[in-house]
């Protein structure tokens, strides 16, 4: 296939051209309560052609091989039409690479029957449903397997397989007209082994949902809080991570000024890293969809901004290093700047000592949706606890945290020594990116606004 792709673009009249071909197989099994709602697989493939000519840049996607010559022609024509009509596009220089990557999966999902995947989902689903006061579940087995082939006119030639699996959804507890739901998820990029022998995860999530029926809604106010690794990951990804993606701030002068390199935007204990090369993590990949080897990027070191995530285009625009963070959802999309795995570095004290340092406040657990508006954010927590004198007390529910990114970053006081990364990725910036993982330790933040009753 790589040789065939080279021939497809060899005669193109462009300053630069690349082509990506993908074969994508998805398998989905879903359950609602005790009912199996869906089970099946779907295979698709397609081509993405991108061309640069005279400072204009254009892309075309097609699904049939016989349409590729026309796609190449249209991409070059589109680039020519764009030249002079907008921002002059320059691609940062990179060394051509020839690479092949096949993940060492512990149990290749392709070797497991659909019947066995259904049975595994049912097992975990019924573990939760069979617990007292559990009213319903909505659970999904998801598998995405992409085989990618990339060739450029500069000599890059890459083949890479990316495979992720997950079992995720929600469990709902109910009593006397009151319902509470908790999310559950296991998975990763390490094969079926990530999904096996995880009974304890689903049992615990059902138990938390039931316990929430007895919890009191949190009283709104300003609190000192400790957030657990799941909530830390959501906060770092949503509130900070997207501002580290160069295309988000590129045409926003005020935000670009705030996110200028070497700006002090966090407290001294805050170090944030984008590390997509952590083995077996959901965010792992070796090459991005521009054929660039991914690099580990220290985004913030001791509160000071030190790095940013780039495509070749934005790296040239900012005059900063290419990082290999230009990723597409699949063959239907051109790549854009995306996070892989992003996390807040852990500290050196235990969670017990972190809660002692908190004193009186709240311990909040697990992200539950939310939104950002510029530098302001609102996120839900699935559950939490009142903390008095460093000791966890009664459970609370119906929790939202809100604030300003830059203020909150400077209010981070400490973190514990246990880092956890998400097992299921996902980010909907323009396209869905299931290779977007996040995490961190538990974090002590002073003066957090908490919405409640």
VOGU-3710 file (C-alpha; in Angstrom, 3 decimals, decimal comma):
1> xxxxxxxxxx> 0,000/0,000/0,000  2,813/2,468/0,782  4,306/2,050/-2,697  0,871/2,507/-4,227  0,372/5,742/-2,270  3,743/7,058/-3,423  2,708/6,580/-7,050  -0,637/8,292/-6,438  1,029/11,606/-5,479  4,264/11,356/-7,471
11> xxxxxxxxxx> 3,136/13,571/-10,360  1,305/16,211/-8,317  2,188/19,820/-9,171  2,480/21,046/-5,575  5,129/22,417/-3,248  4,172/19,664/-0,830  1,602/16,874/-0,870  0,758/13,958/1,396  -1,773/11,143/1,375  -3,139/9,053/4,224
21> xxxxxxxxxx> -5,042/5,821/3,730  -6,866/4,139/6,611  -8,743/0,943/7,216  -10,976/1,277/10,267  -12,960/-1,425/12,033  -15,332/-0,648/14,873  -17,161/-3,123/17,081  -19,956/-1,972/19,374  -22,104/-3,859/21,865  -24,606/-1,974/24,017
31> xxxxxxxxxx> -26,979/-2,871/26,828  -29,748/-0,931/28,562  -30,648/-2,662/31,777  -31,049/-6,358/31,048  -31,690/-5,830/27,344  -29,060/-6,250/24,658  -29,637/-3,276/22,355  -26,896/-3,589/19,738  -24,081/-5,917/18,702  -22,071/-5,713/15,527
41> xxxxxxxxxx> -18,996/-4,594/13,617  -18,425/-2,152/10,793  -15,438/-1,705/8,469  -14,666/1,407/6,447  -11,686/2,789/4,590  -10,707/5,952/2,794  -8,064/8,442/1,691  -7,130/11,964/2,790  -5,021/14,087/0,422  -3,445/17,391/1,526
51> xxxxxxxxxx> -1,580/19,794/-0,748  0,440/22,989/-0,263  1,035/25,333/-3,207  2,187/28,961/-3,200  1,180/29,353/0,457  -2,301/27,906/-0,010  -3,268/24,691/1,765  -6,143/22,346/0,942  -7,366/18,829/1,728  -9,754/16,375/0,059
61> xxxxxxxxxx> -11,180/13,104/1,389  -12,494/10,200/-0,712  -13,559/6,649/0,048  -12,823/4,950/-3,290  -9,360/4,258/-4,689  -10,457/5,137/-8,214  -11,305/8,648/-6,995  -7,821/9,369/-5,647  -6,408/10,885/-8,877  -9,273/13,386/-8,917
71> xxxxxxxxxx> -8,758/14,046/-5,188  -5,083/14,834/-5,796  -6,047/17,198/-8,602  -8,698/18,931/-6,505  -6,385/19,291/-3,508  -3,762/21,041/-5,638  -6,390/23,235/-7,282  -7,844/24,092/-3,890  -4,419/25,033/-2,543  -3,811/27,272/-5,565
81> xxxxxxxxxx> -7,192/28,930/-5,066  -6,389/29,586/-1,404  -3,002/31,137/-2,204  -3,048/34,841/-1,525  -6,618/34,761/-0,274  -5,867/34,243/3,382  -3,077/33,405/5,787  0,072/32,252/4,018  0,649/28,664/5,112  4,152/27,447/5,902
91> xxxxxxxxxx> 4,902/23,956/7,163  7,724/23,663/9,691  10,594/21,539/8,461  10,823/17,955/9,679  13,164/15,094/8,926  11,566/12,488/6,648  10,989/9,193/8,443  10,225/5,626/7,447  8,431/3,811/10,224  6,295/0,845/11,089
101> xxxxxxxxxx> 4,520/0,303/14,387  2,394/-2,647/15,448  1,265/-2,543/19,107  2,164/-5,518/21,291  -1,367/-6,227/22,453  -2,090/-8,514/25,372  -4,971/-10,249/23,704  -5,712/-8,866/20,255  -9,429/-7,933/20,057  -9,412/-9,143/16,438
111> xxxxxxxxxx> -8,852/-12,682/17,764  -11,833/-12,576/20,155  -15,292/-13,524/18,921  -18,234/-11,150/19,061  -20,004/-13,704/21,279  -17,207/-13,502/23,855  -17,307/-9,706/23,791  -21,068/-9,786/24,402  -20,579/-12,237/27,261  -17,974/-9,997/28,910
121> xxxxxxxxxx> -20,207/-6,937/28,692  -23,150/-8,884/30,115  -21,025/-10,118/32,996  -20,086/-6,639/34,172  -23,532/-5,257/33,441  -25,234/-7,876/35,614  -22,690/-7,478/38,426  -24,074/-3,946/38,804  -27,719/-4,712/38,094  -27,798/-7,455/40,718
131> xxxxxxxxxx> -26,827/-5,072/43,542  -29,583/-3,759/45,854  -31,416/-0,605/44,710  -29,762/-0,525/41,286  -32,522/0,537/38,924  -30,818/0,568/35,544  -27,595/0,473/33,580  -26,431/1,762/30,200  -23,217/0,033/29,161  -21,224/-0,178/25,933
141> xxxxxxxxxx> -18,366/-2,330/24,698  -16,398/-0,254/22,172  -13,488/-1,288/19,978  -11,760/0,857/17,381  -8,959/-0,586/15,249  -7,218/1,733/12,733  -4,532/0,686/10,269  -2,918/3,859/8,918  -0,628/4,335/5,910  0,999/7,734/5,321
151> xxxxxxxxxx> 3,230/8,986/2,503  4,520/12,496/1,769  6,353/14,120/-1,110  9,238/14,806/1,307  9,964/11,094/1,627  8,107/10,145/4,805  6,546/6,678/4,676  4,737/5,276/7,724  2,450/2,423/8,635  0,915/2,306/12,119
161> xxxxxxxxxx> -1,848/0,381/13,829  -3,830/1,991/16,629  -6,264/-0,128/18,641  -8,364/0,806/21,678  -11,014/-1,076/23,636  -13,307/-0,080/26,481  -16,351/-1,094/28,480  -18,019/2,010/29,805  -21,331/3,564/30,734  -23,390/4,379/33,792
171> xxxxxxxxxx> -25,155/2,654/36,644  -28,322/4,182/38,105  -29,556/3,691/41,661  -33,108/4,537/42,705  -35,252/4,762/45,807  -38,599/6,457/46,420  -38,392/8,648/43,342  -34,762/9,660/43,945  -32,167/8,512/41,398  -28,402/8,849/41,306
181> xxxxxxxxxx> -26,023/7,777/38,563  -22,309/7,005/38,511  -20,079/6,346/35,530  -17,929/3,251/35,108  -15,132/2,629/32,607  -12,282/0,213/31,984  -10,114/-0,069/28,911  -6,995/1,104/27,165  -4,660/0,461/24,255  -3,122/-2,734/25,617
191> xxxxxxxxxx> -5,607/-5,224/24,177  -8,336/-7,326/25,786  -6,254/-7,757/28,935  -7,363/-4,256/29,951  -10,949/-5,540/30,185  -10,501/-8,871/31,954  -10,914/-9,553/35,686  -12,336/-6,110/36,417  -15,347/-7,250/38,470  -14,276/-5,138/41,438
201> xxxxxxxxxx> -14,439/-1,908/39,422  -18,069/-2,403/38,432  -19,117/-3,675/41,859  -17,608/-0,587/43,511  -19,323/1,774/41,073  -22,710/0,187/41,820  -22,054/0,509/45,544  -21,172/4,206/45,181  -24,373/4,835/43,209  -26,389/3,193/45,989
211> xxxxxxxxxx> -24,565/5,159/48,708  -25,437/8,403/46,920  -29,101/7,760/47,674  -28,293/8,485/51,326  -25,997/11,429/50,606  -27,002/15,056/51,121  -26,647/17,650/48,339  -23,609/19,834/48,857  -24,215/23,343/50,169  -22,993/25,936/47,707
221> xxxxxxxxxx> -20,089/28,127/48,725  -16,331/28,616/48,541  -14,306/25,725/49,906  -10,812/24,418/50,115  -10,944/21,120/48,235  -9,009/18,020/47,326  -9,950/16,604/43,927  -9,155/12,983/43,072  -7,128/11,845/39,998  -10,161/11,458/37,740
231> xxxxxxxxxx> -11,347/14,998/38,399  -7,778/16,284/38,170  -7,492/14,755/34,705  -10,726/16,329/33,485  -9,672/19,731/34,843  -6,182/19,590/33,313  -7,500/18,407/29,942  -10,466/20,745/29,597  -9,464/23,906/31,442  -5,745/24,006/30,620
241> xxxxxxxxxx> -4,987/21,416/27,948  -6,986/22,964/25,144  -5,170/26,272/25,658  -1,928/24,380/25,079  -3,177/23,443/21,597  -1,737/26,133/19,355  -4,704/26,377/16,980  -7,063/27,246/19,869  -5,176/30,405/20,823  -3,688/31,240/17,423
251> xxxxxxxxxx> -6,293/33,855/16,459  -7,164/35,017/19,992  -4,657/37,796/20,820  -5,626/38,291/24,511  -5,444/34,569/25,245  -2,294/34,154/23,192  -0,677/36,886/25,274  -1,665/35,156/28,526  -0,298/31,873/27,212  3,011/33,380/26,075
261> xxxxxxxxxx> 6,021/31,159/26,655  7,700/31,620/30,068  4,542/33,187/31,536  3,957/32,332/35,185  0,393/31,007/35,219  0,435/28,381/37,975  1,778/27,892/41,482  5,309/26,591/42,031  4,131/23,003/42,540  2,348/22,718/39,173
271> xxxxxxxxxx> 4,107/20,758/36,436  2,019/19,521/33,493  3,291/17,129/30,830  1,934/15,953/27,484  3,388/12,455/27,147  1,761/10,373/24,462  4,626/7,843/24,597  3,635/6,216/27,910  3,366/2,518/26,991  -0,062/0,844/26,985
281> xxxxxxxxxx> -1,965/4,034/27,759  -5,107/4,954/25,858  -3,437/8,087/24,488  -0,445/6,235/23,034  0,653/6,632/19,435  4,100/6,816/17,814  3,411/8,996/14,760  0,785/11,668/14,264  -1,363/11,946/11,131  1,168/14,279/9,493
291> xxxxxxxxxx> 3,770/11,520/9,733  5,673/13,300/12,534  7,109/11,282/15,446  5,370/12,398/18,621  7,445/14,124/21,294  6,977/14,361/25,045  6,291/18,028/25,830  6,675/19,666/29,280  3,842/22,187/28,997  4,283/23,819/32,388
301> xxxxxxxxxx> 7,211/23,499/34,800  6,806/24,806/38,347  3,985/27,039/37,212  5,834/28,487/34,204  4,617/27,812/30,658  7,355/25,953/28,792  5,744/24,159/25,860  2,838/23,971/23,435  1,270/21,345/21,169  1,652/21,846/17,435
311> xxxxxxxxxx> 0,968/20,744/13,918  3,594/21,559/11,315  1,577/24,594/10,285  1,120/26,048/13,775  4,745/25,313/14,704  5,831/27,507/11,798  3,261/30,155/12,736  4,510/30,337/16,347  8,191/29,730/15,560  8,210/26,812/17,997
321> xxxxxxxxxx> 9,240/23,136/17,727  7,041/20,590/15,963  5,622/18,167/18,542  3,750/15,488/16,580  0,289/16,354/17,924  -1,730/16,677/14,711  -4,381/13,946/14,768  -7,541/13,072/12,839  -10,576/11,125/14,011  -10,271/8,798/11,015
331> xxxxxxxxxx> -10,064/8,782/7,213  -13,003/11,170/6,936  -11,072/14,085/8,445  -7,936/16,113/7,980  -5,782/16,224/11,128  -5,900/19,060/13,659  -3,883/19,842/16,790  -4,923/17,418/19,559  -3,786/16,293/22,982  -2,710/12,705/23,485
341> xxxxxxxxxx> -2,023/11,890/27,136  -1,777/14,961/29,377  -1,248/14,866/33,132  -0,304/16,850/36,209  2,844/15,471/37,842  2,440/13,879/41,250  3,792/15,145/44,559  5,588/13,437/47,422  3,025/13,020/50,208  0,283/10,466/50,789
351> xxxxxxxxxx> -3,411/11,138/50,280  -3,816/10,911/54,049  -1,277/13,697/54,550  -2,835/15,735/51,732  -6,203/15,597/53,512  -4,517/16,628/56,765  -3,027/19,612/54,946  -6,519/20,405/53,631  -7,916/20,484/57,157  -11,598/21,379/56,713
361> xxxxxxxxxx> -13,102/21,272/53,251  -14,357/18,857/50,601  -12,918/15,769/48,930  -14,412/15,616/45,426  -14,292/12,590/43,164  -14,591/11,746/39,467  -15,531/14,050/36,628  -19,114/14,285/35,436  -19,300/16,499/32,389  -18,957/20,231/32,271
371> xxxxxxxxxx> -18,020/23,075/30,007  -15,491/25,832/29,461  -16,053/29,374/28,261  -12,747/31,011/27,504  -10,676/30,842/30,654  -13,680/30,026/32,881  -14,844/26,499/33,608  -17,634/24,499/35,243  -17,288/20,764/35,930  -19,429/18,271/37,747
381> xxxxxxxxxx> -18,147/15,801/40,326  -19,889/12,445/40,580  -19,682/12,387/44,374  -17,682/13,734/47,277  -17,192/13,882/51,039  -17,047/16,518/53,730  -13,611/16,648/55,359  -13,153/17,836/58,937  -9,771/18,024/60,607  -8,272/16,068/57,731
391> xxxxxxxxxx> -10,716/13,185/58,169  -13,300/12,092/55,591  -16,849/12,404/56,944  -20,278/12,076/55,307  -20,877/11,683/51,577  -22,266/14,551/49,457  -23,751/14,746/45,957  -25,027/17,165/43,258  -21,641/18,878/43,040  -20,282/21,396/40,555
401> xxxxxxxxxx> -16,967/23,199/40,723  -16,366/26,428/38,858  -13,744/29,095/38,480  -11,141/30,829/36,373  -8,284/28,732/34,989  -5,487/31,164/35,833  -6,761/31,887/39,357  -7,281/28,195/40,073  -3,818/27,232/38,777  -2,263/29,622/41,291
411> xxxxxxxxxx> -4,450/28,237/44,086  -3,054/24,706/43,703  -1,126/24,063/46,892  -0,079/20,410/46,861  -0,687/16,966/45,381  -0,281/13,414/46,601  2,171/10,784/45,376  -0,243/8,540/43,470  -0,900/9,284/39,798  -3,734/7,622/37,864
421> xxxxxxxxxx> -4,336/7,897/34,120  -7,734/7,477/32,480  -8,532/4,098/30,952  -10,947/5,495/28,408  -10,092/8,480/26,244  -12,247/10,935/24,427  -12,346/14,539/23,285  -14,839/16,194/20,964  -12,858/19,192/19,727  -14,214/19,435/16,187
431> xxxxxxxxxx> -13,774/15,687/15,750  -13,896/12,803/18,205  -10,468/11,725/19,448  -10,553/8,475/21,405  -6,760/8,652/21,816  -6,996/11,591/24,190  -6,104/10,446/27,718  -5,561/12,391/30,925  -4,930/12,037/34,620  -2,824/13,041/37,585
441> xxxxxxxxxx> -2,710/12,749/41,372  -5,135/14,025/43,979  -4,729/17,810/44,250  -5,292/20,339/47,026  -6,831/23,588/45,750  -7,681/26,544/47,961  -10,803/28,707/47,547  -12,765/26,718/44,993  -16,307/27,843/44,206  -18,685/24,886/44,596
451> xxx> -22,236/25,004/43,331  -24,957/23,241/45,261  -28,155/23,947/47,209
//
